[in-house]
Amino acid sequence: MKDKQGKEMNRRKFLKTLGTGAAVTTAALYGCGGKQQNTITGSTSAEGEVPTDKMTYRTTPSTGDKVSLLGYGCMRLPTVSKPGDGKNDDEIDQETVNRLTDYALAHGINYFDTSPAYCKGRSEHAMGIALSRHPRNSYYIATKLSNFSPDTWSHDSSLAMYRNSFKELKVDYIDYLLLHGIGMGGMEALKGRYLDNGMLDFLLSERKAGHIRNLGFSYHGDIEVFDYLLSRHDELKWDFVQIQLNYVDWHHAAETNPRNTDAEYLYNELVKRGIPAVIMEPLLGGRLSNVPTHIVSRLKQREPDGSVASWAFRFAGSWPDVLTVLSGMTYMEHLQDNLRTYSPLKSLTDEEKAFLEETAQLMLKYPTVPCTGCKYCMPCPYGIDIPSILQHYNKCVNEGNVPKSDQDEGYSQARRAFLVGYDRSVPRLRQANHCIGCNQCAVHCPQNIKIPDELHRIDSFVEQLKQGTL
């Protein structure tokens, strides 16, 4: 970096300003408080030193960028409630975003992944504020052309979205630009969003001009589209591709969702072509951190000082052609725990990978809904909080609080835990009983969940619990 002394804070002074330990003041991912607060790390508090100079880095072949193996996902930025508006429409907590960004940079993270679609369209703006306070050459920014709606498929509309990303992020070049959600909608959507309107050709010209330094795509769903774009790699020369990879999806993606493809196949197809992989959903939407009690015991017995989440992050980072592993670190304890995992990375042995495969098979015995909490299904036109409903249900499955019958041992306790937790997690006007089955949500789901069916099933279960007719 040029002119370090003039442009960058002294690291020791910077860390002193942030404060060692960085006290946790917010609830964890699933809204649990008290002793269950830290569901991401599998313990009630983050422990141990957070190194500032031991981050593991990988190199982007096309540009030589040295990228932190831990990338900062900006889909789930912290929010604060707007006082007295009654709309339940939280604003991004810019002060906390700034603080987390500063801490991440000070501890070696340099890759930040956002999108025009994240945080109700507010993520790019918030990250532009947070990152622009630092030298431009101290971080890599990744964003996406998120032209999902047919209203944005025209060249002019897509171009306007692309140009706006520069404005919101306060940059004059983008380090990593992705075609967003390739595979959603199949080949028809690919043609409408990027091919027929000339946007792919335009983005290739922007890369040549230096306005985009690396061009890639993120993949969800239809494998035909993934294979098609890779078949054109010699012509298009993808710099990177973003895929969903974790120790359950490595061999069992289709078992959680028939339309998904095993991560092993996706990763190996990239390796064949020398394309580095950016990893999303290493925790499978939080499900690999909020695991059943006996899985926690299994992981803790093997690695007492490690968090539950660290196993998943080590798995994702252990593959040599992975460039960076994204994590939506909403809270400081998540950031600190992941920093410990990758500073430096202790790669899994073959025996440890086999251990996680056995763990994945145990996980598959629990019928959770394959929701990753991406919120692409939102907003619901009827105000339903779809992600919170599905995540509460999954949490209760993992904790054994979804009884099959009123004859089950511990039925009363499980019934109370489900119903009380449901009302605490989801306001009553936003619960599943308000779903009319319009299906507007399902068409946007990267996991291809039949959302109305799941909401009706959960609502029926809730009613049976309330009426005592299970």
Buried (B, 14 or more C-beta within 10 A) or exposed (E): EEEEEEEBEEEEEBBEEBEEEBEBEBBBBBBBEEEBBBBBBBBBEBEEEBBBEBBBBBEBBBBEBEBBBBBBBBBBBBBEEEEEEEEEEBBBBBEBBBBBBBBBBBBBBBBBBBBBBBBBEBBBBBBBBBBEEBBBEEBBBBBBBBBBEEEBBBEEBBBEBBEBBBEBBBBEBBBBBBBBBBBBBEEEBBBBBBEEBEBBEBBBEBBEEEBBBBBBBBBBBBBEBBEBBBEEBEEBEBBBBBBBBBBBBBBBBEBBBEBBBBBBBBBEBBBEEEBBBBBBBBBBBBBBBBBBEEBBEBBBEEBEEBBBBBBBBBBBBBBEBBBBBBBBBBBBBBBBBBBBBBBEBBBBEEEBBEBBBEBBEEBEEBEBBBBBBBBBBEBBEEEBBBBBBBBBBBBBBBBBBBBEEEEBEEBEEBBEBBBEBBEEBBEEEBBBBBBEEEEBBBEBBBBBBBBBEBBBBBBEBBEBBEEEEB
